[in-house]
Amino acid sequence: MINFLKRKKTEVLTAIEKLKDERILLVTFDELSKTPFNKCEDIYPERPNSVTCTRVKNKHPQRVSFRVTMKAGEEWHNHYHDCEETLIVSEGSIYDSLNKKEVSHMETMKINPYQRHIIKALEDCVFYVGFVKKPNKWK
């Protein structure tokens, strides 16, 4: 885990660093959009390849997409985003234990902005996550 006591106050964490730390809940669209493309990151380095995340290119400039792999039984800690999130399962099945929703092969799960979620792999899985920040209509 990242030791925040040793960090300088001006140092900014990346989205992936924030997703690795169970104490951090909010991961913003702007942070996600600064993630480099095609770099596979281990979310839990102490358990290599248990949960990996790779930013992938898409054709829409206001969307950020990732490919995620998870081994059966692994869990992505409680967190949320300031944008809409859509998960599409390619292989296996996942479960959001906070919102009690399960999706499997070729099904999608929508997560609203600021909705906390904990994603758990019910079996080895691959899924794609798309983030989109919609303009605030009330500004």
N, CA, C and O atoms as a GROMACS GRO file, in nm:
protein
  556
    1MET      N    1   0.083  -0.118   0.000
    1MET     CA    2   0.000   0.000   0.000
    1MET      C    3   0.088   0.125   0.000
    1MET      O    4   0.202   0.124   0.046
    2ILE      N    5   0.032   0.228  -0.051
    2ILE     CA    6   0.104   0.355  -0.058
    2ILE      C    7   0.106   0.418   0.080
    2ILE      O    8   0.004   0.423   0.149
    3ASN      N    9   0.222   0.466   0.122
    3ASN     CA   10   0.234   0.528   0.252
    3ASN      C   11   0.222   0.680   0.234
    3ASN      O   12   0.315   0.746   0.189
    4PHE      N   13   0.106   0.733   0.270
    4PHE     CA   14   0.080   0.876   0.251
    4PHE      C   15   0.160   0.963   0.347
    4PHE      O   16   0.178   1.082   0.320
    5LEU      N   17   0.207   0.909   0.457
    5LEU     CA   18   0.285   0.989   0.551
    5LEU      C   19   0.417   1.032   0.490
    5LEU      O   20   0.472   1.136   0.528
    6LYS      N   21   0.469   0.955   0.395
    6LYS     CA   22   0.597   0.988   0.332
    6LYS      C   23   0.581   1.073   0.208
    6LYS      O   24   0.680   1.124   0.156
    7ARG      N   25   0.458   1.092   0.159
    7ARG     CA   26   0.434   1.169   0.037
    7ARG      C   27   0.437   1.319   0.065
    7ARG      O   28   0.398   1.364   0.172
    8LYS      N   29   0.485   1.392  -0.032
    8LYS     CA   30   0.481   1.538  -0.022
    8LYS      C   31   0.337   1.583  -0.045
    8LYS      O   32   0.263   1.519  -0.119
    9LYS      N   33   0.298   1.693   0.017
    9LYS     CA   34   0.161   1.742   0.005
    9LYS      C   35   0.127   1.781  -0.138
    9LYS      O   36   0.010   1.774  -0.177
   10THR      N   37   0.225   1.820  -0.217
   10THR     CA   38   0.198   1.863  -0.354
   10THR      C   39   0.194   1.746  -0.452
   10THR      O   40   0.153   1.764  -0.567
   11GLU      N   41   0.236   1.628  -0.410
   11GLU     CA   42   0.240   1.514  -0.499
   11GLU      C   43   0.098   1.466  -0.530
   11GLU      O   44   0.017   1.448  -0.439
   12VAL      N   45   0.070   1.444  -0.657
   12VAL     CA   46  -0.063   1.403  -0.701
   12VAL      C   47  -0.060   1.255  -0.738
   12VAL      O   48   0.030   1.210  -0.807
   13LEU      N   49  -0.160   1.182  -0.692
   13LEU     CA   50  -0.169   1.040  -0.724
   13LEU      C   51  -0.237   1.019  -0.858
   13LEU      O   52  -0.326   1.095  -0.895
   14THR      N   53  -0.194   0.917  -0.930
   14THR     CA   54  -0.262   0.881  -1.054
   14THR      C   55  -0.387   0.800  -1.020
   14THR      O   56  -0.404   0.755  -0.907
   15ALA      N   57  -0.473   0.784  -1.119
   15ALA     CA   58  -0.595   0.705  -1.100
   15ALA      C   59  -0.560   0.562  -1.057
   15ALA      O   60  -0.624   0.508  -0.967
   16ILE      N   61  -0.460   0.503  -1.121
   16ILE     CA   62  -0.423   0.364  -1.088
   16ILE      C   63  -0.368   0.356  -0.946
   16ILE      O   64  -0.399   0.262  -0.873
   17GLU      N   65  -0.287   0.453  -0.905
   17GLU     CA   66  -0.237   0.454  -0.767
   17GLU      C   67  -0.352   0.464  -0.668
   17GLU      O   68  -0.351   0.398  -0.564
   18LYS      N   69  -0.451   0.547  -0.701
   18LYS     CA   70  -0.567   0.561  -0.612
   18LYS      C   71  -0.647   0.431  -0.606
   18LYS      O   72  -0.696   0.393  -0.500
   19LEU      N   73  -0.660   0.364  -0.720
   19LEU     CA   74  -0.735   0.238  -0.722
   19LEU      C   75  -0.663   0.126  -0.648
   19LEU      O   76  -0.725   0.027  -0.610
   20LYS      N   77  -0.534   0.141  -0.628
   20LYS     CA   78  -0.457   0.041  -0.553
   20LYS      C   79  -0.470   0.059  -0.402
   20LYS      O   80  -0.441  -0.033  -0.327
   21ASP      N   81  -0.513   0.175  -0.359
   21ASP     CA   82  -0.517   0.206  -0.215
   21ASP      C   83  -0.660   0.200  -0.164
   21ASP      O   84  -0.746   0.273  -0.211
   22GLU      N   85  -0.684   0.112  -0.068
   22GLU     CA   86  -0.818   0.092  -0.014
   22GLU      C   87  -0.872   0.211   0.065
   22GLU      O   88  -0.991   0.218   0.091
   23ARG      N   89  -0.785   0.305   0.102
   23ARG     CA   90  -0.831   0.420   0.180
   23ARG      C   91  -0.889   0.529   0.093
   23ARG      O   92  -0.954   0.620   0.145
   24ILE      N   93  -0.867   0.523  -0.038
   24ILE     CA   94  -0.913   0.628  -0.128
   24ILE      C   95  -1.039   0.580  -0.198
   24ILE      O   96  -1.040   0.474  -0.259
   25LEU      N   97  -1.144   0.660  -0.190
   25LEU     CA   98  -1.271   0.621  -0.249
   25LEU      C   99  -1.296   0.686  -0.385
   25LEU      O  100  -1.341   0.618  -0.477
   26LEU      N  101  -1.270   0.815  -0.398
   26LEU     CA  102  -1.303   0.887  -0.522
   26LEU      C  103  -1.188   0.878  -0.622
   26LEU      O  104  -1.074   0.913  -0.592
   27VAL      N  105  -1.220   0.830  -0.742
   27VAL     CA  106  -1.128   0.831  -0.855
   27VAL      C  107  -1.199   0.906  -0.967
   27VAL      O  108  -1.302   0.862  -1.017
   28THR      N  109  -1.144   1.021  -1.005
   28THR     CA  110  -1.214   1.112  -1.096
   28THR      C  111  -1.192   1.078  -1.243
   28THR      O  112  -1.097   1.008  -1.280
   29PHE      N  113  -1.281   1.128  -1.326
   29PHE     CA  114  -1.271   1.112  -1.470
   29PHE      C  115  -1.141   1.174  -1.521
   29PHE      O  116  -1.072   1.114  -1.604
   30ASP      N  117  -1.107   1.293  -1.472
   30ASP     CA  118  -0.984   1.359  -1.515
   30ASP      C  119  -0.861   1.275  -1.482
   30ASP      O  120  -0.769   1.267  -1.563
   31GLU      N  121  -0.859   1.212  -1.366
   31GLU     CA  122  -0.747   1.124  -1.329
   31GLU      C  123  -0.743   1.002  -1.420
   31GLU      O  124  -0.636   0.962  -1.466
   32LEU      N  125  -0.859   0.944  -1.446
   32LEU     CA  126  -0.865   0.826  -1.534
   32LEU      C  127  -0.817   0.862  -1.675
   32LEU      O  128  -0.748   0.782  -1.739
   33SER      N  129  -0.853   0.982  -1.723
   33SER     CA  130  -0.818   1.021  -1.860
   33SER      C  131  -0.668   1.048  -1.877
   33SER      O  132  -0.620   1.056  -1.990
   34LYS      N  133  -0.594   1.062  -1.769
   34LYS     CA  134  -0.449   1.084  -1.776
   34LYS      C  135  -0.370   0.953  -1.771
   34LYS      O  136  -0.248   0.955  -1.778
   35THR      N  137  -0.440   0.841  -1.759
   35THR     CA  138  -0.374   0.710  -1.756
   35THR      C  139  -0.316   0.681  -1.894
   35THR      O  140  -0.385   0.696  -1.994
   36PRO      N  141  -0.188   0.638  -1.900
   36PRO     CA  142  -0.130   0.608  -2.031
   36PRO      C  143  -0.197   0.487  -2.097
   36PRO      O  144  -0.246   0.397  -2.028
   37PHE      N  145  -0.198   0.484  -2.228
   37PHE     CA  146  -0.257   0.374  -2.304
   37PHE      C  147  -0.166   0.251  -2.302
   37PHE      O  148  -0.043   0.262  -2.295
   38ASN      N  149  -0.229   0.135  -2.307
   38ASN     CA  150  -0.162   0.006  -2.328
   38ASN      C  151  -0.058  -0.033  -2.224
   38ASN      O  152   0.029  -0.114  -2.253
   39LYS      N  153  -0.066   0.023  -2.106
   39LYS     CA  154   0.026  -0.015  -1.998
   39LYS      C  155  -0.054  -0.100  -1.898
   39LYS      O  156  -0.143  -0.049  -1.830
   40CYS      N  157  -0.022  -0.227  -1.892
   40CYS     CA  158  -0.093  -0.318  -1.802
   40CYS      C  159  -0.043  -0.297  -1.659
   40CYS      O  160   0.076  -0.309  -1.631
   41GLU      N  161  -0.136  -0.264  -1.568
   41GLU     CA  162  -0.102  -0.236  -1.429
   41GLU      C  163  -0.160  -0.343  -1.338
   41GLU      O  164  -0.277  -0.379  -1.352
   42ASP      N  165  -0.078  -0.394  -1.246
   42ASP     CA  166  -0.127  -0.483  -1.141
   42ASP      C  167  -0.187  -0.397  -1.031
   42ASP      O  168  -0.117  -0.313  -0.974
   43ILE      N  169  -0.313  -0.416  -1.000
   43ILE     CA  170  -0.376  -0.338  -0.895
   43ILE      C  171  -0.327  -0.384  -0.758
   43ILE      O  172  -0.312  -0.304  -0.666
   44TYR      N  173  -0.301  -0.512  -0.745
   44TYR     CA  174  -0.246  -0.567  -0.620
   44TYR      C  175  -0.110  -0.630  -0.651
   44TYR      O  176  -0.102  -0.751  -0.674
   45PRO      N  177  -0.003  -0.549  -0.652
   45PRO     CA  178   0.129  -0.600  -0.690
   45PRO      C  179   0.177  -0.718  -0.605
   45PRO      O  180   0.258  -0.799  -0.650
   46GLU      N  181   0.126  -0.725  -0.483
   46GLU     CA  182   0.167  -0.837  -0.396
   46GLU      C  183   0.105  -0.969  -0.443
   46GLU      O  184   0.147  -1.076  -0.400
   47ARG      N  185   0.004  -0.962  -0.533
   47ARG     CA  186  -0.058  -1.080  -0.593
   47ARG      C  187  -0.059  -1.059  -0.745
   47ARG      O  188  -0.164  -1.027  -0.802
   48PRO      N  189   0.055  -1.077  -0.811
   48PRO     CA  190   0.066  -1.046  -0.954
   48PRO      C  191  -0.043  -1.115  -1.037
   48PRO      O  192  -0.075  -1.232  -1.016
   49ASN      N  193  -0.097  -1.039  -1.130
   49ASN     CA  194  -0.198  -1.085  -1.225
   49ASN      C  195  -0.333  -1.122  -1.161
   49ASN      O  196  -0.417  -1.181  -1.228
   50SER      N  197  -0.353  -1.088  -1.035
   50SER     CA  198  -0.483  -1.118  -0.972
   50SER      C  199  -0.589  -1.020  -1.020
   50SER      O  200  -0.703  -1.058  -1.045
   51VAL      N  201  -0.551  -0.893  -1.035
   51VAL     CA  202  -0.637  -0.790  -1.094
   51VAL      C  203  -0.547  -0.700  -1.177
   51VAL      O  204  -0.454  -0.637  -1.125
   52THR      N  205  -0.574  -0.694  -1.307
   52THR     CA  206  -0.495  -0.606  -1.394
   52THR      C  207  -0.587  -0.507  -1.463
   52THR      O  208  -0.706  -0.534  -1.483
   53CYS      N  209  -0.530  -0.395  -1.500
   53CYS     CA  210  -0.608  -0.287  -1.563
   53CYS      C  211  -0.521  -0.224  -1.672
   53CYS      O  212  -0.407  -0.185  -1.647
   54THR      N  213  -0.576  -0.215  -1.793
   54THR     CA  214  -0.504  -0.157  -1.906
   54THR      C  215  -0.595  -0.058  -1.977
   54THR      O  216  -0.706  -0.094  -2.017
   55ARG      N  217  -0.550   0.065  -1.993
   55ARG     CA  218  -0.630   0.162  -2.068
   55ARG      C  219  -0.624   0.127  -2.216
   55ARG      O  220  -0.517   0.100  -2.270
   56VAL      N  221  -0.739   0.127  -2.281
   56VAL     CA  222  -0.748   0.096  -2.424
   56VAL      C  223  -0.805   0.217  -2.498
   56VAL      O  224  -0.879   0.298  -2.441
   57LYS      N  225  -0.769   0.227  -2.624
   57LYS     CA  226  -0.818   0.339  -2.704
   57LYS      C  227  -0.961   0.315  -2.749
   57LYS      O  228  -1.002   0.201  -2.770
   58ASN      N  229  -1.035   0.423  -2.763
   58ASN     CA  230  -1.169   0.417  -2.820
   58ASN      C  231  -1.184   0.535  -2.915
   58ASN      O  232  -1.096   0.621  -2.922
   59LYS      N  233  -1.294   0.539  -2.987
   59LYS     CA  234  -1.312   0.643  -3.089
   59LYS      C  235  -1.379   0.768  -3.036
   59LYS      O  236  -1.389   0.868  -3.109
   60HIS      N  237  -1.424   0.766  -2.914
   60HIS     CA  238  -1.497   0.880  -2.859
   60HIS      C  239  -1.405   0.961  -2.767
   60HIS      O  240  -1.356   0.908  -2.668
   61PRO      N  241  -1.380   1.089  -2.799
   61PRO     CA  242  -1.283   1.167  -2.720
   61PRO      C  243  -1.328   1.198  -2.576
   61PRO      O  244  -1.243   1.228  -2.492
   62GLN      N  245  -1.456   1.191  -2.547
   62GLN     CA  246  -1.503   1.219  -2.410
   62GLN      C  247  -1.525   1.091  -2.329
   62GLN      O  248  -1.591   1.094  -2.225
   63ARG      N  249  -1.471   0.982  -2.375
   63ARG     CA  250  -1.483   0.854  -2.304
   63ARG      C  251  -1.345   0.799  -2.273
   63ARG      O  252  -1.250   0.820  -2.349
   64VAL      N  253  -1.334   0.730  -2.160
   64VAL     CA  254  -1.211   0.664  -2.120
   64VAL      C  255  -1.245   0.517  -2.098
   64VAL      O  256  -1.342   0.485  -2.029
   65SER      N  257  -1.165   0.428  -2.158
   65SER     CA  258  -1.196   0.285  -2.151
   65SER      C  259  -1.077   0.204  -2.099
   65SER      O  260  -0.961   0.238  -2.123
   66PHE      N  261  -1.110   0.096  -2.027
   66PHE     CA  262  -1.010   0.007  -1.971
   66PHE      C  263  -1.049  -0.138  -1.993
   66PHE      O  264  -1.167  -0.172  -2.000
   67ARG      N  265  -0.949  -0.225  -2.004
   67ARG     CA  266  -0.968  -0.369  -2.004
   67ARG      C  267  -0.920  -0.418  -1.868
   67ARG      O  268  -0.809  -0.387  -1.826
   68VAL      N  269  -1.004  -0.494  -1.799
   68VAL     CA  270  -0.972  -0.542  -1.665
   68VAL      C  271  -0.978  -0.694  -1.664
   68VAL      O  272  -1.069  -0.754  -1.721
   69THR      N  273  -0.880  -0.756  -1.599
   69THR     CA  274  -0.884  -0.900  -1.575
   69THR      C  275  -0.886  -0.921  -1.424
   69THR      O  276  -0.819  -0.849  -1.349
   70MET      N  277  -0.962  -1.019  -1.380
   70MET     CA  278  -0.968  -1.052  -1.236
   70MET      C  279  -0.974  -1.204  -1.221
   70MET      O  280  -1.045  -1.273  -1.294
   71LYS      N  281  -0.898  -1.254  -1.127
   71LYS     CA  282  -0.903  -1.396  -1.092
   71LYS      C  283  -1.023  -1.419  -1.001
   71LYS      O  284  -1.065  -1.330  -0.928
   72ALA      N  285  -1.077  -1.538  -1.007
   72ALA     CA  286  -1.193  -1.575  -0.923
   72ALA      C  287  -1.166  -1.543  -0.776
   72ALA      O  288  -1.060  -1.576  -0.723
   73GLY      N  289  -1.262  -1.479  -0.712
   73GLY     CA  290  -1.252  -1.446  -0.571
   73GLY      C  291  -1.187  -1.311  -0.541
   73GLY      O  292  -1.196  -1.263  -0.428
   74GLU      N  293  -1.123  -1.251  -0.639
   74GLU     CA  294  -1.060  -1.119  -0.618
   74GLU      C  295  -1.167  -1.012  -0.612
   74GLU      O  296  -1.276  -1.027  -0.666
   75GLU      N  297  -1.134  -0.903  -0.544
   75GLU     CA  298  -1.230  -0.796  -0.523
   75GLU      C  299  -1.162  -0.662  -0.538
   75GLU      O  300  -1.050  -0.641  -0.491
   76TRP      N  301  -1.231  -0.569  -0.605
   76TRP     CA  302  -1.185  -0.432  -0.616
   76TRP      C  303  -1.256  -0.354  -0.507
   76TRP      O  304  -1.379  -0.349  -0.504
   77HIS      N  305  -1.180  -0.293  -0.418
   77HIS     CA  306  -1.234  -0.230  -0.297
   77HIS      C  307  -1.340  -0.124  -0.325
   77HIS      O  308  -1.358  -0.080  -0.439
   78ASN      N  309  -1.409  -0.083  -0.220
   78ASN     CA  310  -1.514   0.018  -0.223
   78ASN      C  311  -1.459   0.149  -0.279
   78ASN      O  312  -1.364   0.205  -0.226
   79HIS      N  313  -1.520   0.197  -0.388
   79HIS     CA  314  -1.478   0.323  -0.448
   79HIS      C  315  -1.592   0.379  -0.533
   79HIS      O  316  -1.695   0.314  -0.550
   80TYR      N  317  -1.572   0.501  -0.585
   80TYR     CA  318  -1.670   0.562  -0.673
   80TYR      C  319  -1.602   0.662  -0.764
   80TYR      O  320  -1.485   0.696  -0.745
   81HIS      N  321  -1.676   0.710  -0.863
   81HIS     CA  322  -1.623   0.802  -0.964
   81HIS      C  323  -1.719   0.919  -0.980
   81HIS      O  324  -1.836   0.911  -0.942
   82ASP      N  325  -1.670   1.029  -1.036
   82ASP     CA  326  -1.753   1.146  -1.061
   82ASP      C  327  -1.813   1.141  -1.201
   82ASP      O  328  -1.852   1.244  -1.257
   83CYS      N  329  -1.822   1.022  -1.257
   83CYS     CA  330  -1.871   1.004  -1.394
   83CYS      C  331  -1.948   0.872  -1.402
   83CYS      O  332  -1.942   0.788  -1.313
   84GLU      N  333  -2.020   0.858  -1.512
   84GLU     CA  334  -2.094   0.734  -1.534
   84GLU      C  335  -1.996   0.623  -1.574
   84GLU      O  336  -1.900   0.648  -1.646
   85GLU      N  337  -2.022   0.502  -1.527
   85GLU     CA  338  -1.936   0.389  -1.556
   85GLU      C  339  -2.021   0.275  -1.612
   85GLU      O  340  -2.129   0.246  -1.560
   86THR      N  341  -1.973   0.213  -1.718
   86THR     CA  342  -2.040   0.097  -1.776
   86THR      C  343  -1.940  -0.017  -1.786
   86THR      O  344  -1.831   0.001  -1.842
   87LEU      N  345  -1.976  -0.133  -1.733
   87LEU     CA  346  -1.892  -0.251  -1.741
   87LEU      C  347  -1.957  -0.350  -1.837
   87LEU      O  348  -2.077  -0.374  -1.830
   88ILE      N  349  -1.878  -0.406  -1.926
   88ILE     CA  350  -1.924  -0.508  -2.020
   88ILE      C  351  -1.838  -0.632  -1.998
   88ILE      O  352  -1.716  -0.627  -2.016
   89VAL      N  353  -1.900  -0.741  -1.959
   89VAL     CA  354  -1.826  -0.864  -1.929
   89VAL      C  355  -1.802  -0.942  -2.058
   89VAL      O  356  -1.895  -0.974  -2.131
   90SER      N  357  -1.675  -0.972  -2.084
   90SER     CA  358  -1.636  -1.050  -2.201
   90SER      C  359  -1.624  -1.198  -2.165
   90SER      O  360  -1.667  -1.285  -2.241
   91GLU      N  361  -1.566  -1.226  -2.048
   91GLU     CA  362  -1.549  -1.363  -2.002
   91GLU      C  363  -1.576  -1.367  -1.852
   91GLU      O  364  -1.540  -1.275  -1.779
   92GLY      N  365  -1.640  -1.475  -1.805
   92GLY     CA  366  -1.662  -1.493  -1.663
   92GLY      C  367  -1.783  -1.416  -1.612
   92GLY      O  368  -1.874  -1.383  -1.688
   93SER      N  369  -1.782  -1.387  -1.482
   93SER     CA  370  -1.891  -1.310  -1.421
   93SER      C  371  -1.839  -1.230  -1.303
   93SER      O  372  -1.743  -1.269  -1.236
   94ILE      N  373  -1.906  -1.116  -1.279
   94ILE     CA  374  -1.868  -1.027  -1.170
   94ILE      C  375  -1.992  -0.993  -1.088
   94ILE      O  376  -2.105  -1.009  -1.133
   95TYR      N  377  -1.966  -0.946  -0.967
   95TYR     CA  378  -2.074  -0.913  -0.874
   95TYR      C  379  -2.039  -0.784  -0.804
   95TYR      O  380  -1.928  -0.768  -0.753
   96ASP      N  381  -2.135  -0.691  -0.801
   96ASP     CA  382  -2.119  -0.567  -0.724
   96ASP      C  383  -2.182  -0.595  -0.588
   96ASP      O  384  -2.305  -0.596  -0.574
   97SER      N  385  -2.099  -0.617  -0.488
   97SER     CA  386  -2.151  -0.658  -0.357
   97SER      C  387  -2.219  -0.546  -0.281
   97SER      O  388  -2.292  -0.574  -0.186
   98LEU      N  389  -2.197  -0.421  -0.318
   98LEU     CA  390  -2.269  -0.312  -0.252
   98LEU      C  391  -2.410  -0.296  -0.309
   98LEU      O  392  -2.505  -0.269  -0.235
   99ASN      N  393  -2.422  -0.312  -0.440
   99ASN     CA  394  -2.550  -0.288  -0.507
   99ASN      C  395  -2.624  -0.417  -0.543
   99ASN      O  396  -2.730  -0.414  -0.605
  100LYS      N  397  -2.565  -0.530  -0.505
  100LYS     CA  398  -2.628  -0.663  -0.521
  100LYS      C  399  -2.667  -0.691  -0.666
  100LYS      O  400  -2.780  -0.730  -0.695
  101LYS      N  401  -2.571  -0.670  -0.758
  101LYS     CA  402  -2.598  -0.695  -0.898
  101LYS      C  403  -2.489  -0.785  -0.956
  101LYS      O  404  -2.370  -0.761  -0.935
  102GLU      N  405  -2.531  -0.888  -1.028
  102GLU     CA  406  -2.439  -0.981  -1.091
  102GLU      C  407  -2.456  -0.973  -1.243
  102GLU      O  408  -2.568  -0.966  -1.293
  103VAL      N  409  -2.343  -0.973  -1.315
  103VAL     CA  410  -2.348  -0.978  -1.461
  103VAL      C  411  -2.244  -1.080  -1.509
  103VAL      O  412  -2.140  -1.101  -1.447
  104SER      N  413  -2.277  -1.143  -1.622
  104SER     CA  414  -2.185  -1.241  -1.680
  104SER      C  415  -2.170  -1.216  -1.829
  104SER      O  416  -2.206  -1.110  -1.879
  105HIS      N  417  -2.117  -1.314  -1.899
  105HIS     CA  418  -2.078  -1.304  -2.039
  105HIS      C  419  -2.175  -1.220  -2.124
  105HIS      O  420  -2.293  -1.250  -2.135
  106MET      N  421  -2.120  -1.112  -2.182
  106MET     CA  422  -2.189  -1.021  -2.273
  106MET      C  423  -2.304  -0.943  -2.208
  106MET      O  424  -2.391  -0.892  -2.278
  107GLU      N  425  -2.304  -0.933  -2.078
  107GLU     CA  426  -2.401  -0.848  -2.007
  107GLU      C  427  -2.330  -0.721  -1.962
  107GLU      O  428  -2.208  -0.717  -1.951
  108THR      N  429  -2.410  -0.617  -1.936
  108THR     CA  430  -2.353  -0.490  -1.893
  108THR      C  431  -2.406  -0.450  -1.756
  108THR      O  432  -2.515  -0.490  -1.714
  109MET      N  433  -2.327  -0.370  -1.687
  109MET     CA  434  -2.364  -0.313  -1.558
  109MET      C  435  -2.338  -0.164  -1.567
  109MET      O  436  -2.227  -0.122  -1.600
  110LYS      N  437  -2.438  -0.083  -1.537
  110LYS     CA  438  -2.422   0.063  -1.534
  110LYS      C  439  -2.408   0.106  -1.389
  110LYS      O  440  -2.479   0.058  -1.300
  111ILE      N  441  -2.317   0.197  -1.366
  111ILE     CA  442  -2.295   0.252  -1.233
  111ILE      C  443  -2.302   0.404  -1.246
  111ILE      O  444  -2.226   0.464  -1.322
  112ASN      N  445  -2.392   0.465  -1.173
  112ASN     CA  446  -2.411   0.610  -1.179
  112ASN      C  447  -2.297   0.686  -1.114
  112ASN      O  448  -2.225   0.631  -1.030
  113PRO      N  449  -2.279   0.814  -1.153
  113PRO     CA  450  -2.177   0.895  -1.086
  113PRO      C  451  -2.200   0.898  -0.934
  113PRO      O  452  -2.313   0.906  -0.887
  114TYR      N  453  -2.091   0.891  -0.861
  114TYR     CA  454  -2.088   0.896  -0.715
  114TYR      C  455  -2.153   0.775  -0.646
  114TYR      O  456  -2.174   0.777  -0.525
  115GLN      N  457  -2.185   0.672  -0.722
  115GLN     CA  458  -2.241   0.549  -0.663
  115GLN      C  459  -2.125   0.458  -0.624
  115GLN      O  460  -2.047   0.415  -0.709
  116ARG      N  461  -2.115   0.430  -0.496
  116ARG     CA  462  -2.009   0.341  -0.449
  116ARG      C  463  -2.032   0.200  -0.501
  116ARG      O  464  -2.146   0.157  -0.520
  117HIS      N  465  -1.922   0.129  -0.525
  117HIS     CA  466  -1.933  -0.008  -0.572
  117HIS      C  467  -1.810  -0.088  -0.532
  117HIS      O  468  -1.700  -0.034  -0.516
  118ILE      N  469  -1.831  -0.217  -0.515
  118ILE     CA  470  -1.725  -0.313  -0.486
  118ILE      C  471  -1.743  -0.425  -0.588
  118ILE      O  472  -1.843  -0.497  -0.584
  119ILE      N  473  -1.648  -0.441  -0.677
  119ILE     CA  474  -1.658  -0.540  -0.782
  119ILE      C  475  -1.580  -0.664  -0.742
  119ILE      O  476  -1.462  -0.657  -0.709
  120LYS      N  477  -1.648  -0.779  -0.747
  120LYS     CA  478  -1.585  -0.906  -0.712
  120LYS      C  479  -1.598  -1.001  -0.830
  120LYS      O  480  -1.702  -1.007  -0.895
  121ALA      N  481  -1.490  -1.076  -0.857
  121ALA     CA  482  -1.492  -1.176  -0.964
  121ALA      C  483  -1.547  -1.307  -0.907
  121ALA      O  484  -1.492  -1.363  -0.813
  122LEU      N  485  -1.656  -1.353  -0.964
  122LEU     CA  486  -1.715  -1.480  -0.922
  122LEU      C  487  -1.641  -1.597  -0.986
  122LEU      O  488  -1.644  -1.709  -0.935
  123GLU      N  489  -1.576  -1.570  -1.097
  123GLU     CA  490  -1.488  -1.667  -1.165
  123GLU      C  491  -1.385  -1.585  -1.240
  123GLU      O  492  -1.398  -1.462  -1.248
  124ASP      N  493  -1.282  -1.647  -1.294
  124ASP     CA  494  -1.184  -1.572  -1.371
  124ASP      C  495  -1.259  -1.494  -1.478
  124ASP      O  496  -1.346  -1.549  -1.546
  125CYS      N  497  -1.226  -1.367  -1.493
  125CYS     CA  498  -1.304  -1.286  -1.587
  125CYS      C  499  -1.221  -1.179  -1.656
  125CYS      O  500  -1.113  -1.140  -1.611
  126VAL      N  501  -1.276  -1.134  -1.767
  126VAL     CA  502  -1.226  -1.020  -1.842
  126VAL      C  503  -1.346  -0.931  -1.867
  126VAL      O  504  -1.449  -0.977  -1.914
  127PHE      N  505  -1.331  -0.803  -1.836
  127PHE     CA  506  -1.439  -0.710  -1.866
  127PHE      C  507  -1.381  -0.576  -1.908
  127PHE      O  508  -1.266  -0.543  -1.878
  128TYR      N  509  -1.464  -0.500  -1.976
  128TYR     CA  510  -1.425  -0.368  -2.024
  128TYR      C  511  -1.506  -0.264  -1.948
  128TYR      O  512  -1.626  -0.282  -1.923
  129VAL      N  513  -1.439  -0.156  -1.911
  129VAL     CA  514  -1.503  -0.050  -1.835
  129VAL      C  515  -1.493   0.079  -1.915
  129VAL      O  516  -1.385   0.119  -1.959
  130GLY      N  517  -1.607   0.143  -1.934
  130GLY     CA  518  -1.610   0.271  -2.003
  130GLY      C  519  -1.659   0.379  -1.908
  130GLY      O  520  -1.757   0.360  -1.836
  131PHE      N  521  -1.590   0.492  -1.910
  131PHE     CA  522  -1.626   0.606  -1.826
  131PHE      C  523  -1.664   0.722  -1.918
  131PHE      O  524  -1.596   0.748  -2.017
  132VAL      N  525  -1.770   0.791  -1.884
  132VAL     CA  526  -1.808   0.910  -1.959
  132VAL      C  527  -1.856   1.015  -1.860
  132VAL      O  528  -1.936   0.988  -1.772
  133LYS      N  529  -1.803   1.135  -1.878
  133LYS     CA  530  -1.843   1.246  -1.792
  133LYS      C  531  -1.940   1.332  -1.870
  133LYS      O  532  -1.902   1.400  -1.966
  134LYS      N  533  -2.064   1.328  -1.830
  134LYS     CA  534  -2.167   1.405  -1.900
  134LYS      C  535  -2.168   1.547  -1.847
  134LYS      O  536  -2.144   1.570  -1.729
  135PRO      N  537  -2.195   1.644  -1.934
  135PRO     CA  538  -2.196   1.784  -1.889
  135PRO      C  539  -2.308   1.807  -1.788
  135PRO      O  540  -2.415   1.745  -1.794
  136ASN      N  541  -2.280   1.895  -1.696
  136ASN     CA  542  -2.380   1.929  -1.594
  136ASN      C  543  -2.485   2.021  -1.657
  136ASN      O  544  -2.453   2.133  -1.698
  137LYS      N  545  -2.608   1.974  -1.665
  137LYS     CA  546  -2.715   2.050  -1.732
  137LYS      C  547  -2.762   2.170  -1.650
  137LYS      O  548  -2.832   2.257  -1.702
  138TRP      N  549  -2.724   2.175  -1.524
  138TRP     CA  550  -2.774   2.282  -1.437
  138TRP      C  551  -2.677   2.397  -1.422
  138TRP      O  552  -2.705   2.489  -1.346
  139LYS      N  553  -2.566   2.396  -1.491
  139LYS     CA  554  -2.470   2.506  -1.480
  139LYS      C  555  -2.516   2.624  -1.562
  139LYS      O  556  -2.448   2.727  -1.565
   0.00000   0.00000   0.00000
